[in-house]
Amino acid sequence: MTRNTLTKWADGHADTYALGVLTEAIGLGLPVAALPFRNAAQAAHPAVDRAVEILRGCGVRVLYGDEGFRPHPPGTDGSRIPTYPWARVLDALEVRTTRE
């Protein structure tokens, strides 16, 4: 999730379909987890910490910092994509699949 999406979601914007689904999920009380992806320069903006705090206050599991994604150095985004920890979101929601 980008910084733009994170901060808009925390502010209640629903100007895209994805943000509309996310804002509605909070209102419906659905389990939601988010795993941000940003560099350290983007993460340094005060709006990021504010947005994380707001979303966590709404019950969203924001996997950021010690319990999730740690910002990477600017200019290294592309090299970080293969190691992005996708499974942490499923683990946070305790999603289990079974084969019958």
MDAnalysis code that builds the backbone (N, CA, C; Angstrom):
import MDAnalysis as mda
import numpy as np

u = mda.Universe.empty(300, n_residues=100, atom_resindex=np.repeat(np.arange(100), 3), trajectory=True)
u.add_TopologyAttr("name", ["N", "CA", "C"] * 100)
u.add_TopologyAttr("resid", np.arange(1, 101))
u.add_TopologyAttr("resname", ["MET", "THR", "ARG", "ASN", "THR", "LEU", "THR", "LYS", "TRP", "ALA", "ASP", "GLY", "HIS", "ALA", "ASP", "THR", "TYR", "ALA", "LEU", "GLY", "VAL", "LEU", "THR", "GLU", "ALA", "ILE", "GLY", "LEU", "GLY", "LEU", "PRO", "VAL", "ALA", "ALA", "LEU", "PRO", "PHE", "ARG", "ASN", "ALA", "ALA", "GLN", "ALA", "ALA", "HIS", "PRO", "ALA", "VAL", "ASP", "ARG", "ALA", "VAL", "GLU", "ILE", "LEU", "ARG", "GLY", "CYS", "GLY", "VAL", "ARG", "VAL", "LEU", "TYR", "GLY", "ASP", "GLU", "GLY", "PHE", "ARG", "PRO", "HIS", "PRO", "PRO", "GLY", "THR", "ASP", "GLY", "SER", "ARG", "ILE", "PRO", "THR", "TYR", "PRO", "TRP", "ALA", "ARG", "VAL", "LEU", "ASP", "ALA", "LEU", "GLU", "VAL", "ARG", "THR", "THR", "ARG", "GLU"])
u.atoms.positions = np.array([
    [0.841, -1.164, 0.000],
    [0.000, 0.000, 0.000],
    [0.893, 1.236, 0.000],
    [0.549, 2.176, -0.814],
    [1.318, 3.414, -0.908],
    [0.969, 4.370, 0.228],
    [1.820, 5.355, 0.414],
    [1.545, 6.380, 1.430],
    [0.269, 7.122, 1.082],
    [0.056, 7.410, -0.186],
    [-1.139, 8.119, -0.624],
    [-2.398, 7.342, -0.233],
    [-2.424, 6.062, -0.510],
    [-3.594, 5.245, -0.169],
    [-3.783, 5.171, 1.339],
    [-2.702, 4.974, 2.066],
    [-2.783, 4.889, 3.523],
    [-3.386, 6.150, 4.135],
    [-2.881, 7.306, 3.737],
    [-3.353, 8.557, 4.349],
    [-4.770, 8.898, 3.891],
    [-5.101, 8.612, 2.644],
    [-6.463, 8.869, 2.183],
    [-7.456, 7.947, 2.886],
    [-7.093, 6.689, 3.065],
    [-7.954, 5.732, 3.753],
    [-8.197, 6.192, 5.186],
    [-7.137, 6.602, 5.870],
    [-7.277, 7.061, 7.262],
    [-8.164, 8.295, 7.359],
    [-8.153, 9.130, 6.329],
    [-8.978, 10.337, 6.323],
    [-10.401, 10.078, 5.837],
    [-10.701, 8.839, 5.458],
    [-12.057, 8.477, 5.058],
    [-12.399, 8.741, 3.605],
    [-11.405, 8.982, 2.770],
    [-11.665, 9.210, 1.343],
    [-12.130, 7.919, 0.677],
    [-13.027, 8.056, -0.255],
    [-13.512, 6.910, -1.017],
    [-13.609, 7.300, -2.485],
    [-12.556, 7.959, -2.990],
    [-12.589, 8.465, -4.361],
    [-12.124, 7.452, -5.396],
    [-11.787, 6.248, -4.959],
    [-11.524, 5.138, -5.878],
    [-12.316, 3.944, -5.367],
    [-12.505, 2.968, -6.220],
    [-13.239, 1.773, -5.790],
    [-12.536, 1.092, -4.617],
    [-11.202, 0.958, -4.703],
    [-10.448, 0.292, -3.635],
    [-10.616, 1.013, -2.302],
    [-10.503, 2.336, -2.292],
    [-10.682, 3.082, -1.044],
    [-12.111, 2.976, -0.534],
    [-13.067, 2.942, -1.438],
    [-14.457, 2.766, -1.018],
    [-14.670, 1.443, -0.306],
    [-14.080, 0.380, -0.842],
    [-14.188, -0.944, -0.213],
    [-13.511, -0.931, 1.158],
    [-12.335, -0.318, 1.243],
    [-11.609, -0.278, 2.518],
    [-12.343, 0.540, 3.580],
    [-12.876, 1.689, 3.191],
    [-13.591, 2.496, 4.180],
    [-14.873, 1.797, 4.628],
    [-15.535, 1.123, 3.703],
    [-16.749, 0.396, 4.065],
    [-16.433, -0.796, 4.964],
    [-15.312, -1.454, 4.736],
    [-14.932, -2.603, 5.562],
    [-14.800, -2.203, 7.029],
    [-14.267, -1.017, 7.271],
    [-14.171, -0.538, 8.653],
    [-15.565, -0.384, 9.244],
    [-16.460, 0.246, 8.498],
    [-17.828, 0.451, 8.976],
    [-18.584, -0.837, 9.204],
    [-18.259, -1.873, 8.440],
    [-18.916, -3.170, 8.597],
    [-18.267, -4.027, 9.682],
    [-17.135, -3.565, 10.208],
    [-16.446, -4.327, 11.239],
    [-15.730, -5.558, 10.715],
    [-15.394, -5.559, 9.425],
    [-14.705, -6.706, 8.836],
    [-13.238, -6.722, 9.251],
    [-12.645, -7.890, 9.361],
    [-11.215, -7.939, 9.669],
    [-10.406, -7.455, 8.471],
    [-9.534, -6.494, 8.705],
    [-8.728, -5.921, 7.636],
    [-7.289, -5.808, 8.126],
    [-6.359, -6.190, 7.263],
    [-4.937, -6.016, 7.552],
    [-4.305, -5.297, 6.377],
    [-3.340, -4.459, 6.667],
    [-2.649, -3.684, 5.637],
    [-1.152, -3.806, 5.844],
    [-0.429, -3.992, 4.751],
    [1.017, -4.113, 4.797],
    [1.607, -3.037, 3.877],
    [1.926, -1.872, 4.442],
    [2.440, -0.768, 3.629],
    [3.754, -1.098, 2.936],
    [4.035, -0.359, 1.865],
    [5.289, -0.486, 1.114],
    [5.745, 0.921, 0.778],
    [6.803, 1.361, 1.446],
    [7.302, 2.718, 1.192],
    [8.750, 2.814, 1.605],
    [9.391, 3.868, 1.094],
    [10.781, 4.069, 1.484],
    [10.852, 4.965, 2.724],
    [12.031, 5.031, 3.310],
    [12.210, 5.752, 4.572],
    [11.926, 7.247, 4.442],
    [12.212, 7.825, 3.279],
    [11.933, 9.253, 3.088],
    [10.428, 9.505, 3.087],
    [9.660, 8.646, 2.437],
    [8.206, 8.786, 2.443],
    [7.652, 8.548, 3.847],
    [8.205, 7.574, 4.546],
    [7.727, 7.227, 5.876],
    [8.014, 8.312, 6.907],
    [8.951, 9.184, 6.611],
    [9.319, 10.239, 7.561],
    [8.270, 11.338, 7.659],
    [7.361, 11.401, 6.715],
    [6.323, 12.439, 6.752],
    [5.379, 12.163, 7.923],
    [5.042, 13.183, 8.713],
    [4.192, 12.975, 9.900],
    [2.805, 12.412, 9.594],
    [2.336, 12.557, 8.369],
    [1.016, 12.026, 8.028],
    [0.983, 10.505, 8.095],
    [2.132, 9.860, 7.898],
    [2.169, 8.395, 7.922],
    [1.862, 7.872, 9.322],
    [2.564, 8.362, 10.322],
    [2.306, 7.897, 11.691],
    [0.883, 8.211, 12.134],
    [0.380, 9.371, 11.736],
    [-0.994, 9.743, 12.087],
    [-1.982, 8.773, 11.455],
    [-1.768, 8.447, 10.174],
    [-2.670, 7.531, 9.471],
    [-2.634, 6.140, 10.087],
    [-1.443, 5.662, 10.415],
    [-1.317, 4.341, 11.053],
    [-2.077, 4.331, 12.374],
    [-1.936, 5.366, 13.155],
    [-2.623, 5.449, 14.450],
    [-4.141, 5.455, 14.270],
    [-4.632, 6.228, 13.306],
    [-6.080, 6.289, 13.051],
    [-6.611, 4.926, 12.632],
    [-5.941, 4.296, 11.673],
    [-6.422, 3.006, 11.180],
    [-6.354, 1.937, 12.262],
    [-5.294, 1.918, 13.032],
    [-5.224, 0.954, 14.137],
    [-6.345, 1.204, 15.137],
    [-6.674, 2.470, 15.358],
    [-7.780, 2.806, 16.245],
    [-9.125, 2.327, 15.724],
    [-9.213, 2.120, 14.416],
    [-10.434, 1.609, 13.785],
    [-10.442, 0.085, 13.716],
    [-9.397, -0.546, 14.253],
    [-9.335, -2.002, 14.254],
    [-8.577, -2.617, 13.100],
    [-7.987, -1.801, 12.232],
    [-7.216, -2.326, 11.107],
    [-5.859, -2.791, 11.631],
    [-5.453, -3.982, 11.250],
    [-4.108, -4.467, 11.590],
    [-3.134, -3.880, 10.583],
    [-2.506, -2.785, 10.936],
    [-1.515, -2.148, 10.058],
    [-0.163, -2.749, 10.411],
    [0.362, -3.553, 9.513],
    [1.612, -4.281, 9.737],
    [2.772, -3.397, 9.306],
    [3.149, -2.543, 10.204],
    [4.136, -1.522, 9.905],
    [5.018, -1.319, 11.121],
    [6.298, -1.196, 10.904],
    [7.210, -1.039, 12.035],
    [7.613, -2.392, 12.576],
    [7.655, -2.510, 13.881],
    [8.142, -3.740, 14.503],
    [7.343, -4.984, 14.126],
    [6.045, -4.845, 13.891],
    [5.240, -6.034, 13.607],
    [5.020, -6.291, 12.113],
    [5.702, -5.569, 11.256],
    [5.479, -5.781, 9.828],
    [6.565, -5.208, 8.965],
    [6.164, -4.441, 8.014],
    [7.081, -3.898, 7.020],
    [7.911, -2.754, 7.591],
    [9.182, -2.775, 7.294],
    [10.072, -1.679, 7.676],
    [10.464, -0.926, 6.413],
    [10.382, 0.400, 6.449],
    [10.731, 1.191, 5.268],
    [12.164, 0.917, 4.793],
    [12.341, 0.970, 3.486],
    [13.636, 0.720, 2.861],
    [14.268, 2.039, 2.409],
    [15.539, 2.037, 2.076],
    [16.184, 3.262, 1.616],
    [15.559, 3.758, 0.304],
    [15.470, 5.072, 0.117],
    [14.950, 5.611, -1.146],
    [15.735, 5.068, -2.339],
    [15.025, 4.825, -3.423],
    [15.651, 4.344, -4.653],
    [15.842, 2.844, -4.723],
    [15.359, 2.103, -3.720],
    [15.542, 0.647, -3.730],
    [14.219, -0.106, -3.856],
    [13.146, 0.592, -4.202],
    [11.825, -0.038, -4.273],
    [11.821, -1.304, -5.120],
    [12.317, -1.189, -6.338],
    [12.281, -2.313, -7.271],
    [12.989, -3.545, -6.761],
    [14.078, -3.367, -6.060],
    [14.814, -4.523, -5.547],
    [14.128, -5.145, -4.335],
    [13.191, -4.445, -3.736],
    [12.505, -4.945, -2.535],
    [11.246, -5.744, -2.847],
    [10.710, -5.595, -4.028],
    [9.452, -6.260, -4.363],
    [9.535, -7.785, -4.218],
    [10.596, -8.450, -4.684],
    [10.634, -9.914, -4.543],
    [10.644, -10.405, -3.096],
    [11.057, -9.572, -2.155],
    [11.111, -10.005, -0.755],
    [9.976, -9.415, 0.087],
    [9.017, -8.779, -0.579],
    [7.875, -8.204, 0.138],
    [7.132, -9.323, 0.864],
    [6.878, -9.197, 2.154],
    [6.326, -10.307, 2.950],
    [4.805, -10.459, 2.849],
    [4.317, -10.857, 1.687],
    [2.877, -10.977, 1.440],
    [2.171, -11.844, 2.477],
    [2.785, -12.927, 2.889],
    [2.130, -13.883, 3.789],
    [1.800, -13.278, 5.147],
    [2.462, -12.205, 5.533],
    [2.179, -11.594, 6.840],
    [0.737, -11.096, 6.944],
    [0.172, -10.659, 5.828],
    [-1.216, -10.185, 5.860],
    [-2.148, -11.347, 6.174],
    [-1.944, -12.472, 5.504],
    [-2.784, -13.643, 5.774],
    [-2.588, -14.131, 7.203],
    [-1.344, -14.134, 7.655],
    [-1.085, -14.537, 9.037],
    [-1.790, -13.608, 10.020],
    [-1.794, -12.314, 9.721],
    [-2.430, -11.337, 10.614],
    [-3.930, -11.550, 10.702],
    [-4.511, -12.031, 9.638],
    [-5.945, -12.297, 9.627],
    [-6.265, -13.726, 10.035],
    [-5.222, -14.485, 10.287],
    [-5.355, -15.890, 10.648],
    [-6.176, -16.653, 9.615],
    [-5.863, -16.373, 8.356],
    [-6.549, -17.050, 7.258],
    [-5.943, -18.436, 7.074],
    [-6.784, -19.416, 7.015],
    [-6.330, -20.777, 6.814],
    [-7.088, -21.354, 5.625],
    [-6.394, -22.108, 4.832],
    [-7.052, -22.769, 3.712],
    [-6.960, -24.270, 3.929],
    [-7.966, -24.962, 3.474],
    [-7.966, -26.416, 3.569],
    [-8.326, -26.990, 2.221],
    [-7.815, -28.149, 1.950],
    [-8.159, -28.851, 0.710],
    [-9.042, -30.013, 1.080],
    [-10.102, -30.142, 0.340],
    [-11.035, -31.242, 0.604],
    [-10.905, -32.316, -0.433],
])
